[in-house]
Amino acid sequence: MTLSIRFVTSRAAVATVILATAVAGCSSSTTTDKKPPPVNPRAASLAQGFGTMDRLVEAARREGALNLVGIPRDWVNYGAVMDRFSGEYGVRINVTEPGASSQREIDLAKSAKPGQAPDVFDLGMDVAITNAQRFAPYKVAAWQDIPDNVKDLKGHWYAGYGGYMSIGYDPRKVPAPATFTDLLKPGYAVALPGDPLQTAAAFNGVMAASLQDGRPQAERGLALFARLKKDGRFSLPSQANTLVDWDYVNAAKAAQTAGDDKPAWKVVVPANAALASYYVQAINRKAPHPAAARLWQEFLYSDEVQNLFLKGFARPARMEALEMSGKLDRQAAAKLPPVPRTPVLLTIPQTDEGKTYLKANWSKSMG
């Protein structure tokens, strides 16, 4: 195919072309120079409040700080995440009570002095749902990658990372357990990561042990741990050879001894009782640094940081989308314990029912 170009030969035509070009240039300049709308740091999305990431970053830098609560540096690689955020954006991070529970985070926000309240929360899903009215709706740019069943469709809260309840064990002292009932066999000294009436991980450990055909019943889980208590094999974590906890906790512990000839820790997710759960993100409606809070959320859901969570042995909320796009850190993913294809995610009614039962019966059975 031949491309023919028709040249303008007359002076009048040339003048017409020059005039048209000048008008087009003025129009383009006018459009380019048009001022963007004012920044709204409390808007519900990047597009609505800032227009571009550059404007969001600029607004966050003007605020200068970000207040976090309940986030330990050694939890799912958060230390690296915080350092990367401050280094990249020049925003100072203040962390209050790194070990605070989800409910404690909410309580601290209620009693905080002006300017000291947390800007964002990292919460168990049940606590987030109960306190949704305290959160400012915000949908990150990667909103569509977060599964619908682990986010509030209005944007008040949304999963950031999660995992599966697992059994960590010392292979030098006990054989690999395949199920929770295997823990009733001689030799296992079993621990939970705290009191299930106070600690979400311990509560979920009891509920995982209670699963039967995908259905939870707190009574079954309590019966297992009560039997261990009766046999003198319900232990403190520091003295146990077996720990029921999230797989990212047990996997991190296993990684510390991965290079040894005889590893001191291994982790398994029971195939018949795969209980999944997510920690969710939310912005404080009264955040003292609203732009920094929104920048933090956009940062957490970036490809880079979702893979940083993965390096901390947690499963990022965007994991499936990252895998489909070829951006998943496959080396980090390969270090996670395998899980069955049909995990259980507790509903809010199931969670409430389990908590009510344990509140009435745990102390009576466990002493």
N, C-alpha and C positions, 0 to 999 in steps of 0.2 A: 504494500500500500504506500502511495506517495503522498507526502504531506506538502501541500502547496501553500505559500504565504503570499497574500495580496498586499503590495506596497501602496501607500498613499502618495500621489504624485502632485496634486495641486496645492497651492499655498492655502487656499480656503480650507481644504480638507485637513492640512497640517495644523492650521490654527484651531480647527474644531477639536482635533485630537488633543492638542496641548491644553485647551480649556477644560475638556472633559477630565483629563488627568489631574489638573489642578483642583477641580471640584472634588474629585474622588479622594485626593490627598487630604483636603480640608475635612471631608466627612470622616475619613479614617482617624485623623488626628483628634477630632472632636470626640469620637467614640472612645478612643484610647485614653484621653485625658479625663473622661468622666469619673468623678469621685465615687468610690464604692460606698455602700450604705454604712452608717455608724456601727461600730462593734457592739454586740450585745453578749457580754460574757455569761449570761444566764440563759442563753438560748438552748433549744432542744436538739440542735445538730450543728455540725461544723458549717454547713452551707447557710443556715439561718443566722447564725451568730457572728461568723467571721469571714465566710466566703472562701478563704484559702488557709492552708496550714501555716503559711508565713505570718498571716495576721493573728492567728491563734497563738503562735509562738511569741510574737511581739507582745501581745496582751499578757501572757503568762509571765514573761520576763519583767514586765512593769510591776506585776504583783510581787515577784521576787521570791515567793516561798510556797511550799505545799505541805499541809499538815496531814500526816498519816496516823493511823491507830491500829494496834493489834497485828503488826506485821514484823515478825522476827527476820533478821537478815539470813538466817540459815534455813528458812522455810521456802521450799520449792524455788530456790535460786533467787529469792527476792533481793539479796545483797547486791548481786550483779545487776539486777534490774534497776535498783535505786541509783547505783553508781553511774550506770549508763545514762539515765534520765538527767541527773544533775550535770554530768559532764557534757552532754549534748546540748542542753537547753539553758544551762546556767541558773537553774531554779533550785534554791536550797530546800532540802527535805527535812522536816521535823517529825520525829516518830514518838508518839506517846504510848506507853505501856505496850511494848512489842508482843508480850504474851497474853494480851487481853482476849477473852472469849468474845464471840459474836454479840451476845447480850451485853457484855461489859462495854463494847464499843458504842452501843446505842446509849447506855447509861452515861458514859463519859460525854457524849455529844449533848445530852440534856443538861448536864451540870457545868459545861465548859464556860469559861469567861470569854467575853467578846474578843475575837481575833485568834482564840486558841482552840476553837472547835475543829474537829476533823473535817477536812475537805471532802474526803471520800471514805468509803467503807469497803472492807473485805469480809464478807459474811456468809454463814451457812444459809441455805436457801429458805429454811423455815423462818428464821429470824428476819430475813429480808422481806418475805411476804407479809409477815405480821406488822412490819414497820414501814411499809411502802409509802405511806403518806409523808414520811420524813425525807423522802428522796426527790431530787429534781430530775424529771425525765430528760434523758439524753441518749440519742442513738448514734453510736460511733459509725465511722465511715464503713467499717466492715460488718455492719449490723446483719446483713443477709447471710453471713457465714455462720452465725451463732444459731444452733438448732432452736426451733420455736418452743420445744418443751422445757427449755432451761433458761427462758427469759420472759420478762414481763413485756407483752406486746406493745405497751405504751412507753417503754423505755425507762421505767423506774429502777429496774435491776436486771442484770444479765450475767450469765455464767462466764467466769474467766478461765478457770482451770479446775480439774477434778481428778478423780481416781476411783479405785475399787478397794473395798475392804479386803484385807489379806491376812495371811498367817506368815509371820516371820519366825524362823527357827534356827537353832544352832545344829547343823548337820553332824557335828562331832559328838553330840549328846543324845539326839533323838532322830528317828527316821522321818522322812518327808511325809507330812500329813496330806491326805487327799481331800478330806472333809473336816468339818468342825467336830463331828462326833469322834474322829480319830484322836482328838485331844483328850478324850476320856481314858485312853489307854495308858498303861503304866509308863512312867518316865517323863511325861510332859509336865513342866512347871509353867503355868500359863498366866499371862498378865494382860490387862487392858491399859490403855494410856490415860488413866484417870478414872474418876467417878462418872458413871453413865448418867447420873442425875445432874451433873455439872458440865461435862465435857462431851462435845458433839462426836468426836472420834470414838470414845468409849461407848456412847449410846448406839452408834451405828455398828460397833462391833457386836453388841448384844443382838441387835436386829438382824445382822448378817447370819449369826449363828442360829437365828430363829426361822430362817427361810426353809420352806418345804414346798416343792413344786412351784417356786416363784412367789409364794405367798408368805408374808411375814406374820408371826404371832409371838409377841414379846414373851409370853409365858414359856414357850419352848426355849428361847435364848436364856432366860433367867434360870430355867431348870438345868441347863448345861453348866452354867457358871456356879450355881449352887452345889451341884455335884462335885465340881472341882474343889470348891471351898470345903465341903465335907470331907473330901479325901486328903485335904492338906496340900493341894497342888494349885491353888489360886494364889499367885505370887505378886510381889512388887516388880515393876519393870526392870529395876536394877539387879534383881535376883532370878529373873525368869530365863528359861531357855527357849521360850516361845512367846511371841507378842502378837496380839490381834490388833492391827492398826491399818491405816491407809497404806496402799501399796507404794506410794511415793516416799513414805517414811521408812518402811522396811527395805525398799529398793536402795535408798540412799545409804542405809546402814550396811546393806550387802555390798555396795560398791566400794566401801572402805576396806574390805578384805578381799576384793576380787582378784588381786594379784598373788594371794597366798596359795601355797600348794594345797592346803586344806582350809577352804573358806570358813570363816567363823559365823557366817549368816547367809541364809537363803530365804527366798520369799515365794509364796504360791498363792494364787487366787483360786479358791475351791470352785470347781466347775459346776457344782450343784447349788452354789450359794454366792453368786457374783453380785454383790450389792454396790451400785455406783452412787456417787454423790459429787456435787460441784460446790465450789465456793464462788459466790457471785460478787460483782462490783456494783456500787451505787454511789451517786454524788449526793452529798449533804445539801438539802434544800437551802440551808443557811450557811453554806460554805464561805469562809472569809476570803478565799482565793478562788473564785469561780472559774476563771480562765485557766489557771494552773490545774484545777481539778479536771477540766475537760481535756486539756493537753495530756494529762496523765492517763486518762481513759483511752484516748486515741493511741497513745504510746503502748499501752498494755495489749492492745489488739492488733498491733503491727505484726508483720511476719517475723521480724527479728525477735520481739519479746515473747511471742507465743512459742517460738523455738527455745528461748531461754527458759521458760517454764518447763519445757520438755527435757532440757538438760538437767533440770532439778527433779526429774522423774515424775512430774505431774503431766496430765494429759490436757493440753490446751483446748479451749472451747472451739477453736477454729481448726482443730486437727484434721478433720475430714476434708475441709476445703483446701488446706495446705497440701494434703496428700494428693488431691485431685489436680492441683495446679503445679505439682512437682517442686514445691517450695518447703516441704517438710524435711526436717533434719532426720534423715533415715538412720544415721548412726546412733543418734540419741534415742530414737523410737525403738530400735532393736534391743535396747537395754531394759525395756519395760517387761514385766512379767506378762505372759500370755493370758488372755481372758476369753471366755466363751462369747458367742455371738448374741446371746440373749440375756444381757444383764438386767437387774431389777433396779428401778429408781423409785424410792418410796414416794407415795403421794402425801400431801399435807394431812388428810384424814388418817392415813396409816401412821404417820409420824406422831400426830397428836395422840392417837390411841395408844401407841407404844409408850410415849412419855407418861401418859396418865397411869398406865399399868405399872411401869417401873417405879414411879413416884410412890405408889401405894404398897408395893411389894418388895422392892430391891433391898431395903434396909432390914426388913423382917427376915428375908431369906439368907442374906449375906452377913448380917451382924455388924 
